[in-house]
Amino acid sequence: MNQHPIKHFLSRMAMPQLAILGICSGLITGLMISLFRMMTEWPLEALLENRFSSLPLEVRFLLPIAGAIALIMLLLILPSRWQQTWVGVGHVLQKLHLGAARLPGGNLITQILGGAIALLSGFAVGREGPEIHMGAASSSLLGQKLELPFSSLRLLVGCGAAAAVSAAFNTPLAGVVLAMEVIMLEYSFIGFVPVILASVSANLLANWLTGPALVFNQPLSSINLLLESPLVILVGISAGVLGACFTLLVRWFGRFGHWHFASRFLIVGLVTGVIAILVPQVMGTGYLLTDEILDSELAVSVLAGLLIARLLASTIALGMGIPGGAIGPILLIGAAMGSLIAGLVNSSTLGTPVDQSTYAMLGMTAMMGAVLQAPLAALMAVLELTGNPGILTPGMLALVSASLIYGPLFRQKSLFVSLLNDKNIILPLNPMEQNNIRVIALADRRFANIHPMPEFDLLQVTLSPANQWLIVKNTNSDPLALYRREDILAWLDTNDYFQEVHAAPLDLEGELMPHTSFCTMDCNTGALEVLREFYRTDCDAIVLMERSGDNYRALGVVTRHALELQLEPRH
């Protein structure tokens, strides 16, 4: 009741308040992204025209090493509570889903300064990771200052992420979809309005302050999908394999995360410098190089060299903790892969020549969609970046092919989720994922069916350690009662039942033994529906049943506690 009137007004989850919060988030994020672009792009443009390849050989070698030393000095100078290298999209996901959406200001300072050093030093990382962190953290801090509830803070983090992508790439629609698919991990009607307003307001402010952000100058082109569908599928399959290699390499280099950050950063600087001597284009975000791949038909040998060099330089930088983004490298690697496949087809005598730039776009779409597990965000991003609507239909075919290879075949999750899992941080499943889990896989199958009045010898056999549950059934095989083995043993011991052999059978229903409240459900029911049934009925266990002819038979027992342990996050 003593809350400030403005804070009290904004804390209400009504649409006008949410719209105001979305606009505020977008304006703050747009301003921060514009300042960050000035900090990282203008010096490079003035000195190098954003092309590290123009530097002398020895400078290309020494610059990443100098950047690594600068990052080390930064973390040593900052206050101890800010000396955290866990930044970027992974940090946002962790704090959003496991930290009540309260992103700290210390990590934000580390991200801004560290991200600027990484980009100015030529490390093979993108700028979108730091910018998403900046947008999400600044929006969260705004909500914390206003003392908003968790629901509003969570929405503000999504608004900040969408606004950051929109302002950074001039892609307002892709920002909205990426925030929903990658950051918030769900689509909700109430979230669309503030997220859209944040994305649009950030885009307008950033364009006004610094001019339009990156847009690839790709001429309109079309593809004969009927004839070229095998090649489109091949690009998708290749993107799935390459995306899995990208994720696995980042995760492998991430195994050295327990090393001191000074050792890790120096190794990345040295490796990047050595690669830059051989392949100068490997340095920097790679956005201009991606535009060049889309705009011209590079030689197959050049594309192959770029692909290998960028894959190694980016994965070691991201895995070792350089505070940069992954989306830029993913787009570049995908573009090089797609153009390489098309170039190989054109250099052979097989079939009709194809447009390399179109297949570069398909590679970008498939690679981004597979690695981030965000197909709609990938389609929207490439569509807005290239302005080519003809990419949508073949892009969807390539996306599906890539996703089937990346996920089911290589068993990889989203890059950011995988990195969190490697740190033993498990995000909560979204409702769709929860309901896709067959609850029978989580059930306890250690049970025995028993008559309501079993004989003494039969009861002794049934109460063996192999059976943790006793399901009392009637003549129609319908469950009448459910008992835990330990509850029955404790009751029988208290009543000295095992001290003498009873001539009469034990009446399980009439002896008032402690039983477990239960209900029955079909064994094919999704885990989320079973959890809702627990909340609705307040029972302790559910017996899962399978239809067998005209009757049903029990397949297992699932408890509310066990199900919540499986579905709740671990960290």
N, C-alpha and C positions, 0 to 999 in steps of 0.2 A: 504493500500500500504506500510505502514511502519512496517508491521508485520514481525517477524523473519522468515527467509527462511524455517527453519525446521517446525515452527508452520504453516506457509502458506501451505507447502507441505502436512502435515498431516491433515489439515482442509478440504481437498478435499475428497468428498465421492466416491473416485474411489477404485477399488478392491485392488490394491497394498497398498494403504495407510491404508485401513481397515485391511488388513492382518497384517501389521506391528503393528497397534494398538492392534489387538487381541493377538499377540505374547507378546507384552510388558505387556498387562494386565495379561496374564497367568503367566509370569515370576514373576511379582510383587506379584500376589496373591499366587502363589506357595511358594514363600519365606515367606510371612506372615503366611500362614497356617502351614508351617513347624515350624516356630518359636513358634506359638501358641500351636502346638502339644507338642513341647519340654517343654513349660511352664506348660502345664496341665497334660500331660500323664507321663512324666519321673518321677516327684516326687511321683505320686501315684504308679507307677510301682516299684520304688525303695523301698518305704515304705510298700505298701500293696499288691503288685502284682495286682493292679487295682481292688481289692476286698474289698469293705467297710465292707462286712459281717464278715471279720476276726477281726474287731475291737471289743474291749470290749463293753458291753452294755451301760455303762455310756458315753463312747466316742461317740458312735453312736447317743446318745441323744443330747450331747452337741455340736458336730461338726457343724450341720446345724445352730444352734443358734449362734455359733461363726461366721459362715459364714455370717449370716444376719447382725450381728454387724459390720463385716468388710465391707460389702456393704454399710451400712449406713455411716460409717466413710469415705469411699471412696467418696461418693457423697457430703459429707460435706467438704471434703478437696479440691476437684476439684474446679476450677474456676466456678463462678456462671453460665457462659454461657455454661459450660459443664455439669451442673447438670441436665441432662435429662435422664430419665429412659426409654424413648421411643426409643428402639433400636431393632435390629433383622430384620427379613424379613418384618414385617409390616412397619417399618421405611423406608426400601429400596423401597417398593412399593409406599409409600406416596411420597417420594422425586422423584422417577422416573417419576411418572405419574402426579404429581401436583406441583412439585418443580423444574421443568426444569432439572431433573437428576443431580442436584448439591447437593451431600451429604456432610455435614459439617464434618470437622476434629474432632470437639469436641465430637460429638456422637461416632465417631470411637474410640477415647481414652477411653471413658466411656464403650464402648462395650468390648474392649480388656481386660481391667482390671476387669470390672464387670463380664464378662464371665469366666475369669480365676478363680476368687474367687468362683463363683457359682459352677463350675465343681470340684474344689478342696475341696469344703465344702460338697459335696455329695448330692446336690439338685437333684431332679428327673427330670433333663432336659438334652437335647442333646447338642452336640457341633456344630451342623450344622447351627443353627441360627446365633450365633456369627460369624462363619466362612463365611457365605454368606454375612453378613453385612460387614465384613472386606474386602472381595474380591470386592464387589460392591463399597464400599466407597473409597478404595485405587485406583481403576480404575477411578472412577469419579474425584478424586483429581488430578490424572495424566492428565485427559482431561482438567480440569479447569486450571491447571498450563500451559498447552499448548494453552489455550484460544480457545478450539475447540467449534464448534457450538453445538446446542442442539441435533441434529441428531447423531452426533458422541458421545456426552456424554451419550445419551440413550443407544447406542450400547455398549459402554464401560461398563456400569453398567451390562448389560446382560452378557458380556464377563467375568466380575469379578465374577458374581454369578455362572456361569457355571464352571469357573476355581476353585472356592472354593469347590463346590460339588465334582468335579473330584479329587482334591488333598486330600480332607478330607476322602473320602470313596474308592478311587481307582476305580471310576466309571465314566470314561470320557463321555460315551454316555449318561448316565443318567443325567450328569451335563448339557449337551447341551439341552436335552429335557425339563428338569426341568426349566432351564433358560427361555426357550421359553414359556412353559405352565403356570408357576407360577409367574415368575418375569415380563417378557416383555408382557405376555398375548396375544401373537400373534406369528405366524410363518411368516417369511419373507425370501425370497431367498437371499437377499443381506446381511442378518444377519448371515446366516449359516457359511460362511467361517471364519469370525473373531471369532465367538463364538467357533467353532470347534478348531481353532488354539489355542485359549486361554485355552480351556479344555485340549488339548493334552500337551501343553507346561507346564501348571501347574502340570499335573500328572507326567510328566517326571522329573521335578525339585524336586517335593516333594518326589517321590520315591528314587531319588538319595541322597537327604539330610537326610531323616529320615526313609527310607525303605518303603515297601508297607504298605498302610493303611489297615484298617479293611476289611477283607474278611471272610464271614462266611464259615466254613469248612463243607459244606453240600455235602454228597455223591450223585451221580447221582441216581435219582429214577424216576419212571414213574407212571402214574395213568390210570386206565381203565375208561376213561371218559364216555363211554356208560353206564357202570354199576353204576358208582359213581357220575354221574352228579347231582342227587338229593342232595347228601351230599355236593357237591361243591356249589350248589345254596344256601343251608342252611348256609354254611360258609359265603357266600357273603351277605346274608340277615342279619346275625348276625353282620357282619362287618359294614353294613350300620346303624344298630341300635346302635351299640357300638360307631361308629364314630360320630353319631348325639349326643349321650350322652357326648362324649368327647368335642365336640364343644360347646354344651350348657353349660357344666360345666365351661369351660374356660371363656365363655362369662359372666356367672353368677358371677364368682369370679372377673371378670373384672369390675363389677359394683361398686366395692370398690376402683376403681382407683383414686377417688377424695380424699381418705385418704392420709395422709402424708406417704411418702415411708418408714419411720422408723417403723411405726405401721404395715404396710403391710409386710415388710420383717421379722419382729420379729414373726408375726403370722405364716408365711410360715415356718420359721426355727423351731418354736415350734411344728407345726403339723408334719413336716417331721421327727423331732426327735422322736416324740411319735410313729409314724408309723414304724420307723426304729427299735425301740425296739421290736416290734411284728414281723415285716417282714424285716430282715436285707438287703435282696436283693433289696429293693426298692431304695436304695441310688445309686447315680451315674448315668452315661449315660445309662446303661443297655445294652450296646453292647455285653459284655461278657455273660450276662444272656440270651440274644437273641440267641447267638451262642450255649449256653448250651441247650436251648429249642429245637433248630434245631438238635442238635447232639444226644440227648437222650430223652427217653420217661419218662418225669416227671409224678409223681402221679397227679391224677385229683384234689385232695385237695390242693396240692402245687400250681398247675396252677391257681386254682380259687382264692386262697389267693393272689398270685402275681398279678393277673388281677385286683382285687378290690383295693389292696393297691397302685399299680402303677397308676391306673386311678385317684385316689384321690390325691396322692402326686404330680403327674405331672400337673394336671389341676389347682390345687391351686397355684402351683409355677408359671405357665405360666400366669394365670389370674391375679395374684397379682403383676406381673411385674419383676420376677426374670429374669435376662438377659441370658436366655438359649434358646435352640432350641426345636422345637416340633416334628421333624421328628423321632428322636431316640425313644422317648416315644411311638409315634404312631406305629412304627415297633415292639417294644416290646409287646405292648398291643395286636396288631394284631396277633403276633406269639403265645402268650399265649392263645388267644381266639381260634385260629384254632387248636392248639394242644389239648386244652381242649375238643373241640367238638369231635375230633377224639378219644381222650381217653375215653370219655363217650360211644362212639360207640363200642370201643374195650372191655370195661368193661361190656357191655351188651351182651345178647345172640342173638342180632339182626344182621343178615348179616355177611359178611366176615370181618375179621380184616383189618384195613387200616393203612397206614404209617402215624404216627403222624407228622413227620418232614415235609412231603409234605403238609399236611393241615396247619401246622404252616406257611409255605411259602405262601400258598394261603391267609391265614389271614393277613399276612403282606402286600401282594399286594393289597387286597381289601380294607383294612383299610387305607393305605396311599393314594390310588387312590381316595377314597371317600372323606376323610377329606380335602385333598389338591385340590380336583377337577382336578387332573392331572393323568389320567389313563395311558398314555404312559410313563410318568416319573416313575410311580410306577412299571410298568412292566419292564422297563429297569433297574431300580435300583435293584430290587430283582434278576433279571437275572444276572447282573454283580456281585452282592454281593455273590450270592450262586453258580454261574457257572453252573446252572441247566437249560438247555433249555427246559426241559420237563414241566416246570411250565407255559409256555406261553399260551397254549391253555386253560387249566383249569383256569389259572389266568384271562384270558379275560372273561370267564363265571362268575367267582366270582366277578370280577370288575363291570360288568354290573349289576349284582344283587345288589351289595352294592350301586352303584350309584343311582339306581332306588329307593332304600329305603331312602338313605341319602338326596337326593335332592327333588324329587317330593313328597315323603310321609312326611318327617320331615321339608321340606322347608328350608333347610340349604344351605348356600353358602360355598365357601372355607373358612377354618378357618381364614386365614389372612385377607381376604376380609370382613368377618363378624366382626372381631375385629375393622377394620377400620370403617365400617358402624356404629358400636356402638359408635364410637367417632364422628359421623356425618361427616365422611370423605367418600365421594362417588367417587370411581375410574371411569374413563371413560369406557364406554362399548367398547369392541373390535368389529370389523366389523361384525363378525358372530352374536354376541349378538344383535347388533343394527338391523341387517336385520331380526332377528327372532321376533322382536317386530312388531305386526300388527299396522300400523299407525292409523287404525280406532279407536283403544283404546285411542289414544291421541287426537282425533278430537273433535271439538266443535259441538255438535248436536243441538244447539239452533239456528235454522234457519227456514226460511219460504220461500216457493216458491211463486212467484208472477208474474202476467202478466206484460208485458212492459208498459201498460197504465191502471193502476188500478183506480177504482172509489175511491172517497174521503173516504167513510165509510170503505171500505175494507182496504185502506191504514192505517187508524187509528188503526184498529184491528191488522193489521200485525205488526205495530210498537210498540207493547206491549213489556214490559221488558223480556217476555219469549223468544223473538226472538232477538238475537244479530246480525244476518246476514239476508240479503234479497238476494235471488238468483233469478234473472230475467230469465225466461225461455220462449222459443218460443213454438209454437204449437206441436213440436216434442219432447218437454221436454228437449231440449239441453240448457245448461246454456249460457246466452248471456252476463250477467254482474253480478258483485258481489258488494254489498254495505254493509258497516257497519251501524248498526242502529243509532249510535250516529252521524255519518256523515250526514245521511239523515235528522235527527232531527235538526241538526245545520243549514243545508242548508235551510230547510223549515222555520225555525224560522227567519233566516236572510232575507228571501224573503217574510215574512209576509203571508205565505201560510195558516196558521191556523186562520188568522183574518177573513176570509170569506169562505163561502162554495162555492167551485167551481162546476159549472155545468158540466164542461168538465173534463174528467179524466186527471191525471197527466202523462205526457210523461217522464218516467224514463230515457229513452235513449236520448231524445232530450233536456232535461232541463239542461244538463251539470253539473249534481251534481257530487261531488267527489266520485269516485268509487275506488275499490281495484283491482289491476292487479292480475289475477288468471290464472290457468290452471287446467285441470282435470286429474285424475289418478284413476286406479282401487282401490277399497277399500281394497283388499287383498295384496297390495304392502307393502314391508318391509319398516321400518322407514328409513333405510340408503338410500334406493333407492329414497324415497321421498326427503330426504335432498339433495341428488345429483341433483335431478330435480330442487330444489330451486336454487342451485348454477349455474346450467346450464342455466336456463331461467331468473333468477333474478326476478321472480314474488313474490308477497307479500303473496299469499295464494293459497292453492290447494283445489279444491272441489273434494271430494272422491265419486266415482260413483259405483253403483252396477247394474249389468245387470238384467233386469226384462222383460222377454220375448224378444221381438225384440227391446226394448228400454232400456235406462239407467235411473236410479233415483239417486238423490243425497242422501248421508247418513250423511255427515258432512263436516266441513271446518277445515282445519289445517293451521296455519300460520307458517311462517319460524321462527319467534321469539319463539313461543310456542314449536316448535319441538326442537330447539337448547337448550332451557332450560331443556327439558326432557333428552336429550342425553349428555349434558355437565356435568362434575363432579361438585359436591358441596362440599365445605370444609369451 
